[in-house]
Protein backbone atom coordinates (compact mmCIF):
# COMPACT_ATOMS: atom_id res chain seq x y z
CA UNK A 1 0.00 0.00 0.00
CA UNK A 2 1.56 3.30 -1.06
CA UNK A 3 1.81 5.95 1.64
CA UNK A 4 -0.83 8.63 1.10
CA UNK A 5 -0.07 12.37 1.03
CA UNK A 6 -0.17 14.06 4.41
CA UNK A 7 -3.71 14.58 5.71
CA UNK A 8 -4.64 17.67 7.73
CA UNK A 9 -6.79 15.43 9.95
CA UNK A 10 -4.86 12.18 10.39
CA UNK A 11 -1.51 11.85 12.19
CA UNK A 12 0.63 8.76 12.68
CA UNK A 13 3.00 9.35 15.58
CA UNK A 14 6.05 7.18 16.28
CA UNK A 15 7.55 7.49 19.75
CA UNK A 16 11.25 6.72 19.48
CA UNK A 17 11.65 7.02 23.25
CA UNK A 18 9.13 4.19 23.65
CA UNK A 19 11.21 1.99 21.34
CA UNK A 20 14.32 2.78 23.39
CA UNK A 21 12.46 1.99 26.62
CA UNK A 22 11.20 -1.31 25.19
CA UNK A 23 14.74 -2.27 24.21
CA UNK A 24 15.93 -1.58 27.76
CA UNK A 25 13.04 -3.57 29.27
CA UNK A 26 13.76 -6.56 27.06
CA UNK A 27 17.49 -6.48 27.81
CA UNK A 28 16.62 -6.84 31.50
CA UNK A 29 15.11 -10.24 30.70
CA UNK A 30 18.21 -11.49 28.88
CA UNK A 31 21.25 -13.13 30.47
CA UNK A 32 24.21 -10.80 31.12
CA UNK A 33 26.41 -10.38 28.08
CA UNK A 34 23.60 -11.05 25.62
CA UNK A 35 23.38 -9.10 22.39
CA UNK A 36 20.47 -7.76 20.37
CA UNK A 37 19.67 -7.66 16.70
CA UNK A 38 17.01 -4.98 16.25
CA UNK A 39 14.69 -6.14 13.48
CA UNK A 40 13.80 -3.24 11.16
CA UNK A 41 12.46 -5.21 8.19
CA UNK A 42 9.22 -4.10 6.52
CA UNK A 43 10.13 -0.46 7.21
CA UNK A 44 10.60 -1.29 10.90
CA UNK A 45 7.14 -2.87 11.02
CA UNK A 46 5.69 0.36 9.67
CA UNK A 47 7.56 2.64 12.09
CA UNK A 48 10.24 3.79 9.62
CA UNK A 49 13.42 1.78 9.18
CA UNK A 50 15.96 4.60 9.05
CA UNK A 51 14.87 6.63 12.11
CA UNK A 52 14.31 3.47 14.13
CA UNK A 53 17.63 1.91 13.07
CA UNK A 54 19.53 5.05 14.03
CA UNK A 55 17.85 5.17 17.43
CA UNK A 56 18.49 1.48 18.07
CA UNK A 57 22.16 1.92 17.24
CA UNK A 58 22.33 4.95 19.53
CA UNK A 59 20.82 2.80 22.29
CA UNK A 60 23.51 0.14 21.83
CA UNK A 61 21.86 -2.50 19.64
CA UNK A 62 24.78 -4.62 18.45
CA UNK A 63 23.11 -5.78 15.22
CA UNK A 64 20.28 -4.80 12.92
CA UNK A 65 18.25 -7.22 10.85
CA UNK A 66 16.27 -6.72 7.65
CA UNK A 67 14.62 -9.06 5.19
CA UNK A 68 16.23 -8.15 1.88
CA UNK A 69 19.30 -6.67 0.30
CA UNK A 70 17.28 -3.65 -0.84
CA UNK A 71 16.29 -2.86 2.74
CA UNK A 72 19.90 -3.12 3.86
CA UNK A 73 21.12 -0.82 1.10
CA UNK A 74 18.60 1.82 2.21
CA UNK A 75 20.15 1.72 5.68
CA UNK A 76 23.66 1.98 4.30
CA UNK A 77 22.62 4.86 2.05
CA UNK A 78 21.34 6.69 5.13
CA UNK A 79 24.67 6.27 6.90
CA UNK A 80 23.69 3.38 9.19
CA UNK A 81 26.78 1.31 9.92
CA UNK A 82 27.52 -1.87 11.85
CA UNK A 83 26.48 -5.49 11.34
CA UNK A 84 23.25 -6.04 9.40
CA UNK A 85 21.67 -9.47 8.98
CA UNK A 86 19.77 -10.29 5.77
CA UNK A 87 17.11 -12.65 7.08
CA UNK A 88 15.99 -13.78 3.62
CA UNK A 89 19.56 -14.30 2.46
CA UNK A 90 20.78 -13.35 -1.01
CA UNK A 91 20.58 -14.69 -4.50
CA UNK A 92 24.02 -15.57 -5.92
CA UNK A 93 23.85 -12.50 -8.18
CA UNK A 94 23.56 -10.29 -5.08
CA UNK A 95 26.64 -11.66 -3.33
CA UNK A 96 29.05 -8.95 -4.51
CA UNK A 97 26.82 -6.16 -3.20
CA UNK A 98 26.35 -7.93 0.11
CA UNK A 99 30.10 -8.22 0.59
CA UNK A 100 30.78 -4.69 -0.64
CA UNK A 101 28.44 -3.28 2.01
CA UNK A 102 29.54 -5.56 4.83
CA UNK A 103 26.23 -7.41 5.17
CA UNK A 104 25.64 -10.84 6.69
CA UNK A 105 23.13 -12.96 4.76
CA UNK A 106 21.34 -15.83 6.47
CA UNK A 107 21.40 -18.65 3.92
CA UNK A 108 20.80 -22.38 3.61
CA UNK A 109 21.88 -23.15 0.03
CA UNK A 110 25.34 -24.16 -1.07
CA UNK A 111 25.18 -22.08 -4.26
CA UNK A 112 24.63 -18.91 -2.23
CA UNK A 113 27.54 -19.80 0.05
CA UNK A 114 29.77 -20.42 -2.96
CA UNK A 115 28.80 -17.07 -4.50
CA UNK A 116 29.54 -15.27 -1.23
CA UNK A 117 32.91 -17.00 -0.94
CA UNK A 118 33.82 -15.93 -4.48
CA UNK A 119 32.76 -12.36 -3.70
CA UNK A 120 34.83 -12.43 -0.53
CA UNK A 121 37.92 -13.57 -2.40
CA UNK A 122 37.36 -10.81 -4.96
CA UNK A 123 37.04 -8.19 -2.21
CA UNK A 124 40.14 -9.37 -0.42
CA UNK A 125 38.23 -9.99 2.84
CA UNK A 126 36.06 -12.90 3.95
CA UNK A 127 32.37 -12.67 3.27
CA UNK A 128 30.28 -13.29 6.36
CA UNK A 129 27.16 -15.44 6.41
CA UNK A 130 24.97 -17.31 8.81
CA UNK A 131 23.43 -20.71 8.25
CA UNK A 132 19.64 -21.00 8.54
CA UNK A 133 18.45 -24.21 10.19
CA UNK A 134 14.84 -25.42 10.23
CA UNK A 135 14.29 -26.91 13.68
CA UNK A 136 10.51 -26.96 13.35
CA UNK A 137 9.22 -23.80 11.70
CA UNK A 138 8.68 -25.62 8.41
CA UNK A 139 9.71 -22.62 6.37
CA UNK A 140 13.29 -21.68 5.43
CA UNK A 141 16.43 -23.52 6.44
CA UNK A 142 18.38 -26.73 6.21
CA UNK A 143 17.22 -29.66 8.36
CA UNK A 144 19.50 -30.21 11.36
CA UNK A 145 20.68 -33.53 9.90
CA UNK A 146 22.05 -31.66 6.87
CA UNK A 147 23.38 -28.60 8.65
CA UNK A 148 26.63 -30.13 9.86
CA UNK A 149 27.51 -31.25 6.33
CA UNK A 150 26.67 -27.80 4.98
CA UNK A 151 28.87 -26.25 7.64
CA UNK A 152 31.74 -28.54 6.63
CA UNK A 153 31.30 -27.56 2.99
CA UNK A 154 31.23 -23.87 3.91
CA UNK A 155 34.39 -24.25 5.99
CA UNK A 156 36.15 -25.53 2.88
CA UNK A 157 35.34 -22.40 0.87
CA UNK A 158 38.15 -19.81 0.96
CA UNK A 159 36.79 -16.29 1.35
CA UNK A 160 33.82 -17.23 3.56
CA UNK A 161 33.22 -17.09 7.32
CA UNK A 162 30.12 -18.60 8.93
CA UNK A 163 29.40 -16.52 12.03
CA UNK A 164 26.43 -18.40 13.42
CA UNK A 165 23.53 -20.77 13.15
CA UNK A 166 20.05 -19.24 13.04
CA UNK A 167 16.67 -20.83 13.66
CA UNK A 168 13.19 -19.49 14.40
CA UNK A 169 10.58 -20.59 16.93
CA UNK A 170 7.16 -21.41 15.52
CA UNK A 171 5.25 -20.99 18.80
CA UNK A 172 7.42 -18.33 20.42
CA UNK A 173 5.90 -16.49 23.36
CA UNK A 174 3.35 -19.20 24.17
CA UNK A 175 4.01 -20.44 27.73
CA UNK A 176 4.47 -24.18 28.10
CA UNK A 177 4.84 -24.86 24.38
CA UNK A 178 6.26 -28.36 23.90
CA UNK A 179 7.13 -27.49 20.31
CA UNK A 180 9.23 -24.52 21.41
CA UNK A 181 11.07 -26.74 23.85
CA UNK A 182 11.67 -29.37 21.16
CA UNK A 183 13.07 -26.71 18.82
CA UNK A 184 15.30 -25.30 21.53
CA UNK A 185 16.63 -28.76 22.35
CA UNK A 186 17.32 -29.56 18.69
CA UNK A 187 19.09 -26.23 18.21
CA UNK A 188 21.24 -26.65 21.33
CA UNK A 189 22.26 -30.16 20.29
CA UNK A 190 23.18 -29.01 16.80
CA UNK A 191 25.15 -26.02 18.05
CA UNK A 192 27.04 -28.18 20.54
CA UNK A 193 27.89 -30.74 17.84
CA UNK A 194 29.04 -27.99 15.47
CA UNK A 195 31.32 -26.45 18.06
CA UNK A 196 32.76 -29.83 18.92
CA UNK A 197 33.79 -29.99 15.25
CA UNK A 198 35.62 -26.68 15.52
CA UNK A 199 32.99 -24.20 14.31
CA UNK A 200 32.93 -21.20 16.68
CA UNK A 201 29.63 -19.68 15.50
CA UNK A 202 29.67 -16.75 17.99
CA UNK A 203 26.57 -15.01 16.64
CA UNK A 204 24.19 -17.97 16.70
CA UNK A 205 20.58 -17.11 17.41
CA UNK A 206 17.36 -18.97 18.17
CA UNK A 207 15.21 -16.47 20.05
CA UNK A 208 13.15 -13.60 18.72
CA UNK A 209 10.82 -11.49 20.84
CA UNK A 210 8.82 -14.49 22.03
CA UNK A 211 11.90 -16.45 23.03
CA UNK A 212 13.05 -13.54 25.20
CA UNK A 213 9.66 -12.91 26.80
CA UNK A 214 9.04 -16.63 27.40
CA UNK A 215 12.43 -18.39 27.26
CA UNK A 216 12.57 -22.12 26.55
CA UNK A 217 13.48 -24.23 29.57
CA UNK A 218 17.15 -24.97 30.06
CA UNK A 219 20.30 -23.06 30.97
CA UNK A 220 19.20 -19.44 31.25
CA UNK A 221 22.43 -17.83 32.36
CA UNK A 222 24.31 -18.17 29.09
CA UNK A 223 24.54 -15.08 26.87
CA UNK A 224 22.39 -15.17 23.75
CA UNK A 225 21.97 -13.20 20.57
CA UNK A 226 18.28 -12.36 20.18
CA UNK A 227 16.44 -10.92 17.19
CA UNK A 228 13.94 -8.46 18.68
CA UNK A 229 11.11 -7.36 16.42
CA UNK A 230 7.49 -6.74 17.46
CA UNK A 231 8.33 -6.36 21.14
CA UNK A 232 10.55 -3.37 20.35
CA UNK A 233 7.44 -1.62 19.05
CA UNK A 234 5.32 -2.50 22.07
CA UNK A 235 3.41 -5.49 20.70
CA UNK A 236 3.33 -9.09 21.85
CA UNK A 237 4.26 -12.09 19.68
CA UNK A 238 1.67 -14.12 21.59
CA UNK A 239 -1.00 -13.11 24.11
CA UNK A 240 0.52 -15.57 26.56
CA UNK A 241 3.61 -13.39 26.90
CA UNK A 242 1.65 -10.47 28.37
CA UNK A 243 3.10 -9.03 31.55
CA UNK A 244 6.61 -10.41 31.04
CA UNK A 245 8.05 -6.95 30.31
CA UNK A 246 6.73 -3.41 30.61
CA UNK A 247 6.28 -2.55 26.94
CA UNK A 248 4.89 0.68 25.50
CA UNK A 249 3.05 0.91 22.18
CA UNK A 250 5.35 3.05 20.05
CA UNK A 251 2.77 4.03 17.43
CA UNK A 252 -0.25 6.30 17.84
CA UNK A 253 -2.85 7.17 15.22
CA UNK A 254 -5.17 10.15 15.59
CA UNK A 255 -7.76 12.03 13.58
CA UNK A 256 -10.68 14.45 14.05
CA UNK A 257 -14.44 14.28 13.78
CA UNK A 258 -15.49 15.23 10.28
CA UNK A 259 -19.21 15.25 11.08
CA UNK A 260 -21.48 14.98 14.12
CA UNK A 261 -25.20 14.33 13.77
CA UNK A 262 -28.24 12.84 15.44
CA UNK A 263 -30.18 10.14 13.57
CA UNK A 264 -33.58 8.63 14.33
CA UNK A 265 -34.17 5.08 15.51
CA UNK A 266 -33.91 2.58 12.68
CA UNK A 267 -31.31 4.52 10.69
CA UNK A 268 -28.94 2.13 8.88
CA UNK A 269 -25.27 2.99 8.78
CA UNK A 270 -22.71 2.51 6.00
CA UNK A 271 -22.39 -0.04 3.19
CA UNK A 272 -24.53 -3.14 3.47
CA UNK A 273 -26.70 -1.55 6.19
CA UNK A 274 -25.12 -3.92 8.74
CA UNK A 275 -26.05 -1.79 11.79
CA UNK A 276 -29.20 0.11 12.63
CA UNK A 277 -29.66 2.63 15.42
CA UNK A 278 -31.85 0.98 18.08
CA UNK A 279 -33.00 4.42 19.25
CA UNK A 280 -32.44 8.05 18.37
CA UNK A 281 -28.67 8.35 18.63
CA UNK A 282 -25.68 10.58 17.92
CA UNK A 283 -23.09 9.54 15.35
CA UNK A 284 -19.63 10.85 14.54
CA UNK A 285 -17.87 10.38 11.21
CA UNK A 286 -14.06 10.04 11.15
CA UNK A 287 -12.02 10.53 7.92
CA UNK A 288 -10.20 7.22 8.34
CA UNK A 289 -10.73 3.91 6.56
CA UNK A 290 -8.95 0.95 5.07
CA UNK A 291 -7.10 3.17 2.58
CA UNK A 292 -5.50 4.71 5.67
CA UNK A 293 -4.60 1.31 7.13
CA UNK A 294 -7.59 1.08 9.49
CA UNK A 295 -8.64 -2.47 8.71
CA UNK A 296 -12.09 -3.29 7.33
CA UNK A 297 -12.26 -6.18 9.79
CA UNK A 298 -12.84 -3.54 12.49
CA UNK A 299 -16.35 -3.00 11.08
CA UNK A 300 -18.87 -3.19 13.96
CA UNK A 301 -16.02 -4.35 16.22
CA UNK A 302 -13.51 -1.53 16.59
CA UNK A 303 -13.44 1.28 19.12
CA UNK A 304 -12.02 4.78 19.02
CA UNK A 305 -11.51 7.38 21.75
CA UNK A 306 -13.45 10.64 21.66
CA UNK A 307 -13.63 12.95 24.65
CA UNK A 308 -11.62 10.45 26.68
CA UNK A 309 -14.28 7.74 26.22
CA UNK A 310 -14.50 4.64 24.07
CA UNK A 311 -16.86 4.93 21.10
CA UNK A 312 -17.85 1.83 19.11
CA UNK A 313 -17.46 1.58 15.36
CA UNK A 314 -20.89 1.21 13.76
CA UNK A 315 -21.37 -0.27 10.31
CA UNK A 316 -18.68 -1.14 7.84
CA UNK A 317 -15.34 0.64 7.73
CA UNK A 318 -15.18 2.40 4.34
CA UNK A 319 -12.20 3.34 2.21
CA UNK A 320 -11.81 6.79 3.79
CA UNK A 321 -14.55 7.01 6.43
CA UNK A 322 -15.65 5.25 9.62
CA UNK A 323 -18.78 5.94 11.69
CA UNK A 324 -18.84 5.96 15.49
CA UNK A 325 -21.73 5.87 17.93
CA UNK A 326 -21.15 8.82 20.27
CA UNK A 327 -23.82 7.88 22.79
CA UNK A 328 -25.49 10.24 25.23
CA UNK A 329 -22.54 12.63 25.14
CA UNK A 330 -23.04 13.16 21.40
CA UNK A 331 -24.51 16.66 21.76
CA UNK A 332 -21.26 17.78 23.44
CA UNK A 333 -19.09 16.52 20.55
CA UNK A 334 -18.06 19.01 17.91
CA UNK A 335 -16.70 18.77 14.39
CA UNK A 336 -12.92 18.91 14.71
CA UNK A 337 -12.75 17.17 18.09
CA UNK A 338 -9.73 14.83 18.41
CA UNK A 339 -10.19 11.09 17.80
CA UNK A 340 -7.69 8.39 18.78
CA UNK A 341 -7.70 5.10 16.87
CA UNK A 342 -4.45 3.85 18.44
CA UNK A 343 -2.90 5.34 21.54
CA UNK A 344 -3.98 7.24 24.64
CA UNK A 345 -6.58 9.93 25.32
CA UNK A 346 -7.11 10.93 28.92
CA UNK A 347 -7.22 7.85 31.11
CA UNK A 348 -8.13 5.51 28.25
CA UNK A 349 -5.74 3.75 25.87
CA UNK A 350 -6.13 1.50 22.86
CA UNK A 351 -2.90 -0.47 22.62
CA UNK A 352 -1.65 -2.15 19.46
CA UNK A 353 -2.41 -5.55 20.99
CA UNK A 354 -5.99 -4.53 21.79
CA UNK A 355 -6.56 -3.06 18.33
CA UNK A 356 -5.20 -6.25 16.79
CA UNK A 357 -7.55 -8.33 18.92
CA UNK A 358 -10.54 -6.22 17.88
CA UNK A 359 -9.54 -6.67 14.23
CA UNK A 360 -9.02 -10.41 14.59
CA UNK A 361 -5.37 -10.16 13.60
CA UNK A 362 -1.90 -9.64 15.10
CA UNK A 363 -0.12 -6.40 16.06
CA UNK A 364 2.39 -6.94 13.26
CA UNK A 365 -0.33 -6.42 10.62
CA UNK A 366 -1.77 -3.38 12.40
CA UNK A 367 1.58 -1.57 12.47
CA UNK A 368 2.56 -2.52 8.93
CA UNK A 369 -0.82 -1.42 7.55
CA UNK A 370 -0.87 1.94 9.33
CA UNK A 371 2.79 2.64 8.60
CA UNK A 372 2.46 1.85 4.90
CA UNK A 373 -0.54 4.13 4.43
CA UNK A 374 0.36 7.25 6.41
CA UNK A 375 3.14 9.81 6.67
CA UNK A 376 4.87 9.56 10.04
CA UNK A 377 5.67 12.17 12.65
CA UNK A 378 8.46 11.30 15.10
CA UNK A 379 8.58 12.20 18.77
CA UNK A 380 11.02 13.36 19.83
CA UNK A 381 11.57 15.02 16.45
LINPETA-V106485 format. One record per run of one state. SS is the DSSP state (~ for helix, > for strand, _ for the rest). FROM is the first residue (numbers start at 1). TO is the last residue. If there is no record, write none. Layout:
{{SS/FROM/TO} {SS/FROM/TO}}
//
This chain:
{{_/1/10} {>/11/15} {~/16/27} {_/28/34} {>/35/39} {_/40/40} {~/41/45} {_/46/48} {~/49/58} {_/59/62} {>/63/66} {_/67/68} {~/69/77} {_/78/83} {>/84/86} {_/87/91} {~/92/100} {_/101/103} {>/104/107} {_/108/109} {~/110/123} {_/124/126} {>/127/134} {_/135/141} {>/142/143} {~/144/155} {_/156/159} {>/160/166} {_/167/177} {~/178/196} {_/197/204} {>/205/205} {_/206/208} {~/209/213} {_/214/224} {>/225/228} {_/229/229} {~/230/233} {_/234/238} {~/239/241} {_/242/250} {>/251/263} {_/264/267} {>/268/269} {_/270/270} {~/271/273} {_/274/274} {>/275/276} {_/277/280} {>/281/286} {_/287/289} {~/290/292} {_/293/295} {~/296/298} {_/299/302} {>/303/306} {_/307/308} {>/309/313} {_/314/321} {>/322/325} {_/326/326} {~/327/332} {_/333/337} {>/338/345} {_/346/347} {>/348/350} {_/351/351} {~/352/359} {_/360/362} {~/363/373} {_/374/375} {>/376/379} {_/380/381}}
//
